[in-house]
């Protein structure tokens, strides 16, 4: 099986080409967001406010990176437990989010939203934050700086490894 390249922004046609279990590498612009940032994004959607980045076709990485050591772009940047974002993910998917990246299971509401709105959930290796950081070529805080590690960052990534954990057809690597 060939490794597939994911380069956001993502389209429905591309998302439909991904199947649970596919190995992927990610290149281009992705965004970090964890619990508190997800809450604020959903509050903005509920109030009809604009978001700090274009969510349509975007990929959010559930990550709160550590501070960058001297000479590095970013510190350790491993995935956070995806289920922590389950309360917020359906609204973000409905708003146009096409992919999420984290580790672990997603609840039924998220899986239903993936099918309904043609999106995917990707998983990457937990506990390998220093290794994953080597695939990040730039990092910039773009929103909610007061949240520290939970601020939203725009990352540029190259050859960032992941697998399709839940596809847009309702299939899962966890079954």
C-alpha positions in Angstrom: 0.0 0.0 0.0 1.4 3.4 -1.0 1.7 6.2 1.5 -0.7 9.0 0.6 0.2 12.7 0.7 -2.2 15.0 2.6 -1.8 18.7 1.7 -4.4 21.0 3.2 -6.8 22.6 2.4 -8.6 19.4 1.8 -11.6 18.7 -0.5 -14.5 16.3 -0.2 -13.1 14.3 -3.2 -9.7 13.9 -1.6 -11.3 13.0 1.8 -13.4 10.3 0.1 -10.2 8.7 -1.3 -8.9 8.1 2.2 -9.7 4.8 3.9 -9.3 3.7 7.5 -5.8 2.2 7.8 -4.2 4.3 5.0 -0.8 5.5 5.9 -0.4 9.2 5.2 2.2 11.9 5.4 1.1 15.5 5.8 2.7 18.5 4.2 1.8 22.2 4.3 -0.2 24.3 6.8 -1.9 22.7 9.8 -3.2 24.3 13.0 -2.7 23.2 16.7 -5.7 23.4 19.1 -6.5 21.7 22.3 -9.4 21.8 24.8 -9.5 25.5 25.6 -8.9 26.6 22.0 -11.6 24.3 20.8 -14.0 25.8 23.3 -13.3 29.3 22.1 -13.6 28.3 18.5 -17.0 26.8 19.1 -18.1 29.9 21.1 -17.1 32.1 18.1 -19.1 29.8 15.8 -22.1 30.0 18.1 -21.9 33.8 18.2 -21.4 34.1 14.4 -17.9 35.5 14.8 -15.1 34.9 12.4 -12.5 32.3 13.3 -8.7 33.1 13.6 -8.1 30.9 10.5 -10.1 29.6 7.6 -11.5 26.3 8.9 -12.9 25.2 5.5 -10.6 22.3 4.4 -8.3 22.7 7.4 -6.5 20.1 9.5 -6.3 20.6 13.3 -3.6 18.8 15.3 -4.6 18.1 18.9 -1.2 19.3 20.3 0.1 21.6 22.9 3.8 21.8 22.0 6.5 22.6 24.6 8.6 25.8 24.2 11.2 25.7 21.5 14.7 25.1 22.7 17.5 27.3 21.4 18.0 26.9 17.6 14.7 24.9 17.2 11.4 25.9 15.6 9.3 24.1 18.3 9.7 21.9 21.3 8.2 18.4 21.6 5.0 18.3 19.6 3.2 15.1 20.3 -0.5 14.4 20.0 -3.0 14.8 22.8 -5.9 12.4 23.6 -8.5 13.0 20.9 -11.5 12.2 23.0 -10.9 15.4 25.0 -12.1 17.3 21.9 -15.2 15.2 21.3 -17.6 17.7 22.7 -16.4 20.4 20.3 -15.5 18.4 17.1 -18.9 18.0 15.6 -19.5 21.8 15.4 -16.0 22.4 13.9 -16.6 19.6 11.3 -20.0 21.1 10.4 -18.2 24.5 10.0 -15.8 22.9 7.4 -13.0 21.2 9.3 -11.9 18.3 7.1 -9.3 16.5 9.2 -8.2 16.2 12.8 -5.0 14.6 14.1 -4.5 13.2 17.6 -4.4 9.8 19.3 -7.0 7.4 20.5 -10.7 6.9 20.1 -13.5 9.3 19.0 -17.1 9.1 20.3 -20.2 8.2 18.2 -21.2 11.9 17.7 -17.8 12.7 16.1 -17.9 9.5 14.0 -21.4 10.5 12.7 -20.1 14.1 12.0 -17.2 12.6 10.0 -19.7 10.7 7.8 -22.2 13.5 7.5 -19.7 16.2 6.5 -17.1 14.1 4.7 -14.1 14.5 7.1 -11.5 12.2 8.6 -9.7 11.6 11.9 -6.0 10.8 11.8 -3.8 9.3 14.5 -0.1 9.6 15.1 2.3 8.2 17.5 1.9 9.2 21.2 5.0 9.6 23.3 7.1 10.6 20.2 6.7 14.4 20.5 10.5 15.1 20.0 10.6 12.9 16.9 7.4 14.4 15.5 8.7 18.0 16.0 11.4 17.2 13.4 8.7 17.3 10.8 7.7 20.9 11.8 9.5 23.6 9.8 7.8 26.7 11.3 5.4 27.5 14.1 3.6 30.7 14.8 1.0 31.6 17.4 -2.1 33.0 15.6 -4.7 33.1 18.3 -5.4 32.9 22.1 -1.7 33.5 23.1 -2.8 33.8 26.7 -3.5 30.1 26.7 0.2 29.3 26.5 0.8 25.8 25.1 -2.9 25.6 24.2 -2.8 28.7 22.0 -3.6 28.1 18.3 -0.5 27.8 16.2 -0.1 27.7 12.5 2.5 25.0 11.7 4.2 24.2 8.4 5.0 20.5 8.3 6.9 18.2 6.0 6.4 14.4 5.8 4.5 14.3 9.1 3.4 10.7 9.6 -0.1 9.5 10.5 -2.7 6.9 9.7 -6.4 7.3 8.8 -8.0 6.2 12.1 -11.6 7.0 11.1 -12.6 7.6 7.5 -15.6 9.4 6.1 -17.5 6.1 5.5 -17.6 5.1 9.2 -14.7 2.7 9.1 -12.1 2.6 11.9 -8.8 1.0 12.6 -10.0 0.5 16.1 -12.6 -2.2 15.2 
